[in-house]
């Protein structure tokens, strides 16, 4: 709260009137400032915090009406009470002052009792305004503090939830002993591709920081549906039969159904919604030849198109029982040849721009089995 000594600006082009008002108010213990014309008054009001302005109307160059009008049009100044002072006791002048926003009007010569009463009323009004502003600031400060606390708690809860979901995804993935650090790499690949695409005009509107965070969190969910695939199909070392392949492909729909159940319990969670799109769409192909729905082109959710490239790149550059790991260059060649058929060409372009980052991630998260 500001100091209880109230500050008053007296504006009058007549030195005798300024002195008279100043002496009277000084006895009341106010902090008095003086301005000899409207222009000086506006400069002083803009530079200082006054509790009240006593404003003469009839002044040369910038008169009291003009000063009052400029004050009430300024959001930083309009809350300062203004008492208009005039030798004119005309209804037209009073009405004009009221229309412009004056708080009171008094005529010369001053009646001391009336002058003090009107000044006290305006200062009380300003004190109430100051108190309200102080309360408002304290409330805003408290709300910001509360928001910070809630944000930290949500962050803590979210981190715990993400850790649990990643652990669940890791558990599903662990049934395949050859996947190694696949989930860690997938998160990084998706983040790299998303950040690169966000810098392009085509995807800047669709990919923001939250999108990148969500796809990083949701990417481990892409194969969560494998929990529903029998071991004799999931872990079969040889080629799958047509019937077995149908079962294997169902991991996409199983994943979607699993995450839809989560969404029912906790609706509106963005990264769960993204996980649903990824689980159901990461085996779709740009030309429509993928599964489970045969989606084509931009009908495939963008997160799924991004993850699809990372998933294939990781499979190509990883060792499996039926093949050795391909080199980065060989994987790059296959991905380029599949642009426009398997992969979204824009995602392929992003991969080519960021392939050094892909190589870095591949080395950093090297499988211990390799």
C-alpha positions as CSV (number, residue, x, y, z in Angstrom):
1,X,0.0,0.0,0.0
2,X,1.3,3.5,-0.9
3,X,2.2,6.1,1.8
4,X,-0.9,7.5,3.6
5,X,0.2,11.1,2.9
6,X,-1.9,11.9,-0.1
7,X,-0.5,13.9,-3.0
8,X,-2.5,16.7,-4.7
9,X,-1.7,18.6,-7.9
10,X,-3.0,22.1,-8.1
11,X,-3.3,23.4,-11.7
12,X,-4.0,27.1,-12.2
13,X,-2.5,29.8,-14.3
14,X,-3.1,32.4,-11.6
15,X,-0.3,32.4,-9.0
16,X,-2.5,33.9,-6.3
17,X,-5.1,31.1,-6.7
18,X,-2.3,28.5,-6.6
19,X,-0.9,29.9,-3.4
20,X,-4.3,30.2,-1.8
21,X,-5.2,26.6,-2.5
22,X,-1.7,25.4,-1.6
23,X,-1.8,27.1,1.9
24,X,-5.2,25.7,2.7
25,X,-4.3,22.2,1.7
26,X,-0.9,22.3,3.2
27,X,-2.5,22.7,6.6
28,X,-4.3,19.4,6.0
29,X,-0.9,17.6,5.7
30,X,-1.2,16.8,1.9
31,X,1.9,16.6,-0.4
32,X,1.2,19.5,-2.7
33,X,2.5,20.0,-6.2
34,X,1.8,23.1,-8.4
35,X,1.4,23.5,-12.2
36,X,1.0,26.9,-13.9
37,X,-0.7,25.6,-17.1
38,X,-2.3,22.6,-18.7
39,X,0.8,21.5,-20.6
40,X,2.9,21.4,-17.5
41,X,0.1,19.7,-15.7
42,X,0.0,16.8,-18.2
43,X,3.7,16.4,-18.0
44,X,3.6,16.2,-14.2
45,X,0.6,13.9,-14.2
46,X,2.3,11.5,-16.6
47,X,5.5,11.4,-14.5
48,X,4.0,11.2,-11.0
49,X,1.4,9.3,-9.0
50,X,-1.2,11.8,-7.8
51,X,-4.2,11.1,-5.6
52,X,-6.2,14.2,-6.7
53,X,-6.0,17.0,-9.3
54,X,-7.5,20.4,-8.7
55,X,-7.9,21.7,-12.2
56,X,-8.7,25.2,-13.3
57,X,-10.8,25.4,-16.5
58,X,-9.8,28.8,-18.0
59,X,-6.1,28.6,-18.9
60,X,-4.3,29.6,-22.1
61,X,-3.0,27.2,-24.7
62,X,-4.2,23.9,-23.0
63,X,-7.3,24.6,-20.9
64,X,-8.8,22.5,-18.2
65,X,-11.3,20.8,-20.4
66,X,-8.5,19.5,-22.6
67,X,-6.4,18.3,-19.7
68,X,-9.4,16.5,-18.3
69,X,-10.2,14.9,-21.6
70,X,-6.7,13.6,-22.1
71,X,-6.5,12.2,-18.6
72,X,-9.8,10.3,-18.9
73,X,-8.8,8.9,-22.3
74,X,-5.5,7.5,-20.8
75,X,-6.0,4.2,-19.1
76,X,-3.1,4.9,-16.7
77,X,-4.5,8.3,-15.6
78,X,-8.3,8.0,-15.7
79,X,-8.5,6.7,-12.2
80,X,-7.1,9.9,-10.7
81,X,-10.0,12.0,-9.3
82,X,-10.3,15.5,-10.8
83,X,-12.1,18.5,-9.2
84,X,-12.7,21.2,-11.8
85,X,-12.3,24.8,-10.6
86,X,-13.9,27.7,-12.3
87,X,-15.1,31.3,-11.8
88,X,-18.1,30.3,-13.9
89,X,-21.2,29.0,-12.2
90,X,-22.9,28.0,-15.4
91,X,-24.8,24.8,-15.9
92,X,-23.3,24.3,-19.4
93,X,-19.8,24.3,-17.9
94,X,-20.8,21.8,-15.1
95,X,-22.4,19.5,-17.6
96,X,-19.4,19.5,-19.9
97,X,-17.1,18.7,-17.0
98,X,-19.3,15.8,-16.0
99,X,-19.5,14.5,-19.5
100,X,-15.7,14.6,-19.8
101,X,-15.4,12.5,-16.5
102,X,-14.8,15.1,-13.8
103,X,-15.4,13.8,-10.3
104,X,-16.6,17.2,-8.9
105,X,-16.9,20.9,-9.7
106,X,-16.3,23.9,-7.5
107,X,-16.5,27.7,-8.2
108,X,-14.4,30.5,-7.1
109,X,-14.3,32.1,-4.5
110,X,-13.9,28.9,-2.5
111,X,-16.0,28.0,0.5
112,X,-13.5,26.3,2.8
113,X,-15.9,23.8,4.3
114,X,-17.3,22.8,0.9
115,X,-13.8,22.6,-0.6
116,X,-12.5,20.4,2.2
117,X,-15.6,18.1,2.0
118,X,-15.2,17.6,-1.8
119,X,-11.5,17.0,-1.5
120,X,-11.9,14.5,1.2
121,X,-14.6,12.7,-0.8
122,X,-12.4,12.4,-3.8
123,X,-9.4,11.3,-1.8
124,X,-11.5,8.6,-0.1
125,X,-12.5,7.5,-3.6
126,X,-8.8,7.3,-4.6
127,X,-7.9,5.4,-1.4
128,X,-10.6,2.8,-2.1
129,X,-9.3,2.5,-5.7
130,X,-5.7,2.0,-4.4
131,X,-6.8,-0.6,-1.9
132,X,-8.8,-2.5,-4.6
133,X,-5.7,-2.4,-6.8
134,X,-3.5,-3.7,-4.0
135,X,-6.0,-6.5,-3.3
136,X,-6.2,-7.3,-7.0
137,X,-2.4,-7.5,-7.3
138,X,-2.2,-9.7,-4.2
139,X,-4.9,-12.0,-5.7
140,X,-3.1,-12.2,-9.0
141,X,0.2,-12.9,-7.2
142,X,-1.5,-15.6,-5.2
143,X,-3.1,-17.1,-8.3
144,X,0.2,-17.1,-10.1
145,X,1.8,-18.9,-7.1
146,X,-1.1,-21.3,-7.1
147,X,-0.8,-21.9,-10.8
148,X,2.9,-22.6,-10.4
149,X,2.1,-25.1,-7.6
150,X,-0.6,-26.8,-9.7
151,X,1.7,-26.8,-12.7
152,X,4.5,-28.5,-10.7
153,X,2.1,-31.0,-9.3
154,X,0.6,-31.8,-12.7
155,X,4.2,-32.1,-14.1
156,X,5.0,-34.5,-11.3
157,X,1.9,-36.5,-11.9
158,X,2.4,-36.4,-15.7
159,X,6.0,-37.6,-15.3
160,X,4.8,-40.5,-13.1
161,X,2.1,-41.4,-15.6
162,X,4.5,-41.2,-18.5
163,X,7.0,-43.4,-16.7
164,X,4.3,-45.9,-16.0
165,X,3.1,-46.0,-19.6
166,X,6.6,-46.2,-20.9
167,X,7.2,-49.1,-18.5
168,X,4.1,-50.8,-19.7
169,X,5.2,-50.3,-23.3
170,X,8.6,-51.6,-22.5
171,X,7.0,-54.6,-20.9
172,X,5.1,-55.3,-24.1
173,X,8.2,-54.8,-26.2
174,X,10.3,-57.0,-23.9
175,X,8.4,-60.1,-25.1
176,X,10.4,-59.7,-28.3
177,X,14.0,-60.2,-27.1
178,X,15.4,-58.6,-30.3
179,X,14.0,-55.1,-29.9
180,X,16.6,-53.8,-27.5
181,X,16.6,-50.0,-27.2
182,X,13.9,-49.6,-29.9
183,X,11.5,-47.5,-27.8
184,X,14.2,-45.0,-26.8
185,X,15.3,-44.6,-30.4
186,X,11.7,-44.2,-31.5
187,X,11.1,-41.3,-29.2
188,X,14.1,-39.5,-30.4
189,X,13.4,-40.2,-34.1
190,X,9.9,-38.8,-33.8
191,X,11.1,-35.7,-31.9
192,X,13.8,-35.0,-34.6
193,X,11.3,-35.4,-37.5
194,X,8.6,-33.4,-35.8
195,X,10.9,-30.5,-34.9
196,X,12.2,-30.4,-38.5
197,X,8.7,-30.5,-40.0
198,X,7.6,-27.7,-37.7
199,X,10.1,-25.3,-39.4
200,X,8.4,-25.8,-42.8
201,X,5.5,-23.6,-44.0
202,X,3.4,-26.6,-44.7
203,X,3.5,-28.0,-41.1
204,X,4.2,-25.0,-39.0
205,X,0.5,-24.6,-38.1
206,X,0.1,-28.3,-37.2
207,X,3.3,-28.9,-35.2
208,X,4.0,-26.9,-32.2
209,X,6.0,-27.5,-29.0
210,X,3.1,-29.4,-27.5
211,X,2.8,-31.7,-30.5
212,X,6.6,-32.5,-30.2
213,X,6.2,-33.3,-26.5
214,X,3.1,-35.4,-27.1
215,X,4.6,-37.5,-29.9
216,X,7.8,-38.0,-27.8
217,X,5.6,-39.3,-25.0
218,X,3.2,-41.3,-27.2
219,X,5.6,-43.0,-29.6
220,X,6.3,-45.9,-27.2
221,X,2.7,-46.8,-27.4
222,X,2.8,-47.7,-31.1
223,X,3.2,-51.4,-30.5
224,X,1.3,-51.6,-27.2
225,X,-1.2,-54.0,-29.0
226,X,1.5,-56.7,-29.1
227,X,0.5,-57.6,-25.6
228,X,-2.5,-59.3,-27.2
229,X,-0.5,-61.3,-29.8
230,X,0.2,-65.0,-28.8
231,X,3.9,-65.9,-28.3
232,X,3.8,-68.5,-31.0
233,X,3.1,-65.8,-33.5
234,X,5.0,-62.8,-32.0
235,X,8.2,-64.8,-31.4
236,X,8.1,-67.1,-34.4
237,X,11.6,-67.0,-36.0
238,X,10.5,-68.0,-39.4
239,X,8.1,-66.6,-42.0
240,X,4.5,-66.2,-40.8
241,X,1.6,-68.0,-42.5
242,X,-1.2,-66.0,-44.0
243,X,-3.3,-66.8,-40.9
244,X,-0.5,-65.9,-38.5
245,X,0.0,-62.6,-40.4
246,X,-3.6,-61.7,-39.9
247,X,-3.1,-62.2,-36.2
248,X,0.1,-60.2,-36.2
249,X,-1.5,-57.3,-38.0
250,X,-4.2,-57.2,-35.3
251,X,-1.8,-55.6,-32.9
252,X,-2.7,-52.3,-34.4
253,X,-6.4,-52.6,-33.6
254,X,-5.7,-54.2,-30.2
255,X,-3.5,-51.2,-29.4
256,X,-6.3,-48.8,-30.4
257,X,-8.9,-50.6,-28.3
258,X,-6.6,-50.7,-25.3
259,X,-5.9,-46.9,-25.5
260,X,-9.5,-46.1,-26.2
261,X,-10.3,-47.7,-22.8
262,X,-7.8,-45.5,-21.2
263,X,-9.3,-42.5,-23.0
264,X,-12.7,-43.4,-21.6
265,X,-11.4,-43.2,-18.1
266,X,-9.3,-40.1,-18.7
267,X,-10.9,-38.3,-21.7
268,X,-9.2,-35.5,-23.5
269,X,-5.6,-36.4,-22.7
270,X,-3.7,-35.2,-25.8
271,X,-0.9,-37.7,-25.8
272,X,-3.2,-40.6,-25.3
273,X,-5.2,-39.4,-28.3
274,X,-2.0,-39.2,-30.2
275,X,-1.1,-42.7,-29.0
276,X,-4.4,-43.9,-30.5
277,X,-3.5,-42.4,-33.9
278,X,0.0,-43.8,-33.8
279,X,-1.1,-47.3,-32.7
280,X,-3.7,-47.5,-35.4
281,X,-1.9,-45.8,-38.2
282,X,1.9,-46.6,-38.1
283,X,1.5,-49.5,-40.5
284,X,-0.6,-47.5,-43.0
285,X,1.2,-46.5,-46.2
286,X,1.2,-43.4,-48.3
287,X,-0.2,-45.2,-51.3
288,X,-3.0,-46.9,-49.4
289,X,-1.5,-50.4,-49.4
290,X,-0.9,-50.5,-45.6
291,X,-3.0,-51.8,-42.8
292,X,-5.4,-52.0,-40.9
293,X,-7.6,-49.5,-42.7
294,X,-5.8,-49.0,-46.0
295,X,-5.7,-45.2,-45.4
296,X,-4.0,-43.1,-48.1
297,X,-1.9,-39.9,-48.1
298,X,-2.9,-37.2,-45.7
299,X,-5.8,-39.3,-44.4
300,X,-3.1,-41.1,-42.4
301,X,-2.7,-39.1,-39.1
302,X,0.5,-37.0,-39.2
303,X,1.9,-38.6,-36.0
304,X,1.6,-42.0,-37.6
305,X,3.3,-40.9,-40.8
306,X,6.2,-39.5,-38.8
307,X,6.5,-42.6,-36.6
308,X,6.2,-45.0,-39.6
309,X,9.5,-43.7,-41.1
310,X,11.3,-44.0,-37.8
311,X,10.0,-47.4,-37.2
312,X,11.1,-48.7,-40.6
313,X,14.5,-47.0,-40.3
314,X,15.0,-48.7,-36.9
315,X,14.0,-52.1,-38.2
316,X,16.3,-51.7,-41.2
317,X,19.3,-50.7,-39.1
318,X,18.8,-53.3,-36.4
319,X,19.9,-56.9,-36.3
320,X,17.2,-59.6,-36.4
321,X,17.3,-63.4,-36.4
322,X,16.4,-63.3,-40.1
323,X,18.9,-60.6,-41.1
324,X,21.9,-58.5,-40.2
325,X,21.6,-54.8,-39.5
326,X,21.7,-52.7,-42.6
327,X,24.0,-49.7,-42.7
328,X,22.6,-46.2,-42.4
329,X,23.3,-45.7,-46.1
330,X,21.4,-48.8,-47.1
331,X,18.5,-47.9,-44.9
332,X,18.6,-44.4,-46.4
333,X,18.5,-45.8,-49.9
334,X,15.4,-48.0,-49.1
335,X,13.6,-45.1,-47.5
336,X,14.2,-42.8,-50.5
337,X,13.0,-45.5,-52.8
338,X,9.8,-45.8,-50.7
339,X,9.0,-42.1,-50.8
340,X,5.5,-41.5,-52.1
341,X,4.6,-45.2,-51.8
342,X,5.3,-46.3,-48.2
343,X,6.2,-42.9,-46.7
344,X,5.0,-39.3,-46.8
345,X,7.4,-37.5,-49.1
346,X,7.6,-34.5,-46.7
347,X,8.6,-36.8,-43.9
348,X,11.3,-38.4,-46.1
349,X,12.6,-34.9,-46.9
350,X,12.8,-34.2,-43.1
351,X,14.7,-37.4,-42.6
352,X,17.2,-36.6,-45.3
353,X,17.8,-33.1,-43.7
354,X,18.3,-34.7,-40.3
355,X,20.0,-38.0,-41.1
356,X,23.1,-37.1,-39.1
357,X,20.9,-36.8,-36.0
358,X,19.4,-40.2,-36.8
359,X,22.9,-41.7,-37.0
360,X,23.8,-40.0,-33.7
361,X,20.7,-41.5,-31.9
362,X,21.4,-44.9,-33.5
363,X,24.9,-45.0,-32.0
364,X,23.9,-43.5,-28.6
365,X,21.1,-46.1,-28.1
366,X,23.0,-49.0,-29.4
367,X,21.3,-52.4,-28.6
368,X,23.3,-54.3,-26.1
369,X,22.5,-57.5,-27.9
370,X,24.2,-56.3,-31.1
